[in-house]
Amino acid sequence: MSGSLAQALKLPEASLKVLLVEDEPADAHLVRLAFRESRLDIEINQVVDGQQALDFLNKKPPFENAFTPSLILLDLNMPRMGGKEFLAAAKTDPQLKRLPVVILTTSNAEQDIDYCYEMGASGFITKPIDIDQFIQVIKSLGDYWSNILKVPGKA
């Protein structure tokens, strides 16, 4: 539900707004499932590559009414524009650079970890292969970003 509609209906907005940048349908489904099971107040939108993520964040068509996320979960390996290219673009854009980006990828390569932190990533998580572990990691991530961490605009 969009923020303006929630305001018009006097409904509270989600406490955590997540933009999931993930091209793999199974992984996206697991992220949504984990957030749903966590029973946290989380709104999630998904795009499938870095270019769509930039369009979403800049509210370009068809994302004119998109929310501004309080967290971006970013896969690295995607078609068209990958996660590294998106991260470089977002972190050099004055309007986007403060948005927290957590990498959620199958990679555990040291050069990927180093690059992402050098570019300003807020965290780097290697996707667990085990489904139960994957869901637990996402639940913990949601709890951390919703209940423990203080982020700009949510003090």
C-alpha positions as a LaTeX table, in Angstrom:
\begin{tabular}{lrrr}
\hline
Residue & $x$ (\AA) & $y$ (\AA) & $z$ (\AA) \\
\hline
Met1 & 0.00 & 0.00 & 0.00 \\
Ser2 & 1.45 & 3.38 & $-0.90$ \\
Gly3 & 2.31 & 5.87 & 1.82 \\
Ser4 & $-0.23$ & 8.43 & 0.63 \\
Leu5 & $-3.03$ & 5.85 & 0.60 \\
Ala6 & $-2.03$ & 4.67 & 4.07 \\
Gln7 & $-2.10$ & 8.28 & 5.26 \\
Ala8 & $-5.49$ & 8.92 & 3.64 \\
Leu9 & $-6.92$ & 5.83 & 5.35 \\
Lys10 & $-5.08$ & 6.71 & 8.59 \\
Leu11 & $-3.23$ & 3.41 & 8.48 \\
Pro12 & 0.26 & 3.26 & 9.97 \\
Glu13 & 3.09 & 2.92 & 7.50 \\
Ala14 & 5.40 & $-0.08$ & 7.66 \\
Ser15 & 8.22 & 0.34 & 10.15 \\
Leu16 & 10.71 & $-1.06$ & 7.63 \\
Lys17 & 10.49 & $-0.49$ & 3.89 \\
Val18 & 12.70 & $-2.86$ & 1.93 \\
Leu19 & 13.69 & $-2.74$ & $-1.71$ \\
Leu20 & 14.78 & $-6.25$ & $-2.71$ \\
Val21 & 17.02 & $-6.24$ & $-5.79$ \\
Glu22 & 16.98 & $-9.91$ & $-6.77$ \\
Asp23 & 16.53 & $-11.68$ & $-10.10$ \\
Glu24 & 16.17 & $-15.22$ & $-8.74$ \\
Pro25 & 12.46 & $-15.95$ & $-8.06$ \\
Ala26 & 13.16 & $-18.70$ & $-5.50$ \\
Asp27 & 15.43 & $-16.46$ & $-3.42$ \\
Ala28 & 12.95 & $-13.57$ & $-3.60$ \\
His29 & 10.20 & $-15.93$ & $-2.43$ \\
Leu30 & 12.31 & $-17.06$ & 0.54 \\
Val31 & 13.03 & $-13.46$ & 1.55 \\
Arg32 & 9.32 & $-12.62$ & 1.45 \\
Leu33 & 8.46 & $-15.80$ & 3.36 \\
Ala34 & 11.03 & $-15.08$ & 6.06 \\
Phe35 & 9.82 & $-11.50$ & 6.52 \\
Arg36 & 6.22 & $-12.70$ & 6.69 \\
Glu37 & 7.12 & $-15.37$ & 9.27 \\
Ser38 & 9.00 & $-12.79$ & 11.34 \\
Arg39 & 5.70 & $-10.98$ & 11.94 \\
Leu40 & 7.56 & $-7.68$ & 11.70 \\
Asp41 & 5.93 & $-4.65$ & 10.13 \\
Ile42 & 7.81 & $-4.79$ & 6.82 \\
Glu43 & 6.79 & $-3.56$ & 3.38 \\
Ile44 & 8.80 & $-5.08$ & 0.56 \\
Asn45 & 9.04 & $-4.31$ & $-3.14$ \\
Gln46 & 11.19 & $-6.25$ & $-5.58$ \\
Val47 & 13.01 & $-5.32$ & $-8.75$ \\
Val48 & 15.11 & $-7.73$ & $-10.81$ \\
Asp49 & 18.27 & $-5.78$ & $-11.64$ \\
Gly50 & 20.32 & $-2.72$ & $-10.80$ \\
Gln51 & 18.82 & $-0.56$ & $-13.52$ \\
Gln52 & 15.29 & $-1.23$ & $-12.27$ \\
Ala53 & 16.51 & $-0.40$ & $-8.76$ \\
Leu54 & 17.84 & 2.97 & $-9.92$ \\
Asp55 & 14.57 & 3.64 & $-11.75$ \\
Phe56 & 12.63 & 2.69 & $-8.59$ \\
Leu57 & 14.73 & 4.96 & $-6.37$ \\
Asn58 & 14.53 & 7.86 & $-8.83$ \\
Lys59 & 10.77 & 7.26 & $-9.26$ \\
Lys60 & 11.02 & 6.84 & $-13.02$ \\
Pro61 & 8.16 & 5.08 & $-14.85$ \\
Pro62 & 6.65 & 2.72 & $-13.89$ \\
Phe63 & 7.81 & 3.52 & $-10.33$ \\
Glu64 & 6.47 & 7.08 & $-9.96$ \\
Asn65 & 4.67 & 6.20 & $-6.70$ \\
Ala66 & 7.43 & 4.04 & $-5.22$ \\
Phe67 & 8.34 & 4.41 & $-1.55$ \\
Thr68 & 11.79 & 5.45 & $-0.42$ \\
Pro69 & 13.26 & 2.32 & 1.18 \\
Ser70 & 14.77 & 2.27 & 4.63 \\
Leu71 & 16.86 & $-0.73$ & 3.50 \\
Ile72 & 18.02 & $-2.12$ & 0.16 \\
Leu73 & 18.82 & $-5.85$ & $-0.06$ \\
Leu74 & 21.06 & $-6.29$ & $-3.09$ \\
Asp75 & 22.11 & $-9.38$ & $-5.00$ \\
Leu76 & 25.40 & $-9.02$ & $-6.89$ \\
Asn77 & 24.92 & $-11.31$ & $-9.88$ \\
Met78 & 22.07 & $-10.06$ & $-12.06$ \\
Pro79 & 21.50 & $-9.38$ & $-15.76$ \\
Arg80 & 21.56 & $-5.92$ & $-17.35$ \\
Met81 & 23.07 & $-4.08$ & $-14.37$ \\
Gly82 & 24.61 & $-6.14$ & $-11.61$ \\
Gly83 & 24.82 & $-5.33$ & $-7.93$ \\
Lys84 & 28.34 & $-3.90$ & $-8.03$ \\
Glu85 & 27.40 & $-1.46$ & $-10.79$ \\
Phe86 & 24.25 & $-0.47$ & $-8.90$ \\
Leu87 & 26.18 & 0.03 & $-5.67$ \\
Ala88 & 28.74 & 2.25 & $-7.42$ \\
Ala89 & 25.98 & 4.33 & $-9.03$ \\
Ala90 & 23.90 & 4.65 & $-5.85$ \\
Lys91 & 26.78 & 5.52 & $-3.54$ \\
Thr92 & 28.03 & 8.29 & $-5.84$ \\
Asp93 & 24.56 & 9.83 & $-6.25$ \\
Pro94 & 23.98 & 12.63 & $-3.70$ \\
Gln95 & 20.28 & 11.70 & $-3.40$ \\
Leu96 & 20.89 & 7.97 & $-2.86$ \\
Lys97 & 24.23 & 7.61 & $-1.09$ \\
Arg98 & 22.78 & 7.60 & 2.46 \\
Leu99 & 20.41 & 4.69 & 1.78 \\
Pro100 & 21.60 & 1.57 & 3.60 \\
Val101 & 22.49 & $-1.28$ & 1.25 \\
Val102 & 23.04 & $-4.81$ & 2.52 \\
Ile103 & 24.50 & $-7.27$ & 0.04 \\
Leu104 & 22.64 & $-10.61$ & $-0.05$ \\
Thr105 & 24.45 & $-12.88$ & $-2.48$ \\
Thr106 & 25.79 & $-16.37$ & $-3.10$ \\
Ser107 & 29.32 & $-14.98$ & $-3.34$ \\
Asn108 & 31.75 & $-15.27$ & $-0.47$ \\
Ala109 & 34.72 & $-14.07$ & $-2.55$ \\
Glu110 & 37.02 & $-11.80$ & $-0.57$ \\
Gln111 & 37.31 & $-9.35$ & $-3.48$ \\
Asp112 & 33.50 & $-8.98$ & $-3.60$ \\
Ile113 & 33.32 & $-8.38$ & 0.15 \\
Asp114 & 36.16 & $-5.83$ & 0.04 \\
Tyr115 & 34.71 & $-4.03$ & $-2.99$ \\
Cys116 & 31.23 & $-3.75$ & $-1.50$ \\
Tyr117 & 32.44 & $-2.32$ & 1.79 \\
Glu118 & 34.79 & 0.07 & $-0.02$ \\
Met119 & 31.81 & 1.29 & $-2.05$ \\
Gly120 & 29.76 & 1.95 & 1.07 \\
Ala121 & 27.70 & $-1.20$ & 1.64 \\
Ser122 & 26.21 & $-1.41$ & 5.14 \\
Gly123 & 26.67 & $-5.17$ & 5.32 \\
Phe124 & 27.50 & $-8.30$ & 3.34 \\
Ile125 & 25.61 & $-11.57$ & 3.80 \\
Thr126 & 26.37 & $-14.77$ & 1.93 \\
Lys127 & 23.09 & $-16.59$ & 1.26 \\
Pro128 & 23.00 & $-19.83$ & 3.22 \\
Ile129 & 22.41 & $-22.91$ & 1.06 \\
Asp130 & 20.13 & $-24.50$ & 3.67 \\
Ile131 & 16.57 & $-23.12$ & 3.37 \\
Asp132 & 15.94 & $-23.05$ & 7.13 \\
Gln133 & 19.21 & $-21.18$ & 7.71 \\
Phe134 & 18.36 & $-18.77$ & 4.88 \\
Ile135 & 14.99 & $-17.98$ & 6.47 \\
Gln136 & 16.58 & $-17.53$ & 9.91 \\
Val137 & 19.21 & $-15.14$ & 8.53 \\
Ile138 & 16.50 & $-13.00$ & 6.89 \\
Lys139 & 14.38 & $-13.00$ & 10.07 \\
Ser140 & 17.42 & $-11.87$ & 12.08 \\
Leu141 & 18.19 & $-9.19$ & 9.50 \\
Gly142 & 14.61 & $-7.91$ & 9.65 \\
Asp143 & 14.67 & $-7.81$ & 13.45 \\
Tyr144 & 18.01 & $-5.99$ & 13.47 \\
Trp145 & 16.89 & $-3.33$ & 10.98 \\
Ser146 & 13.38 & $-2.97$ & 12.46 \\
Asn147 & 13.97 & $-3.10$ & 16.20 \\
Ile148 & 17.63 & $-2.64$ & 17.07 \\
Leu149 & 19.31 & $-0.32$ & 14.59 \\
Lys150 & 18.58 & 3.39 & 14.32 \\
Val151 & 18.38 & 4.65 & 10.74 \\
Pro152 & 17.98 & 8.20 & 9.40 \\
Gly153 & 14.39 & 9.40 & 9.48 \\
Lys154 & 13.36 & 6.80 & 12.07 \\
Ala155 & 14.83 & 8.10 & 15.34 \\
\hline
\end{tabular}
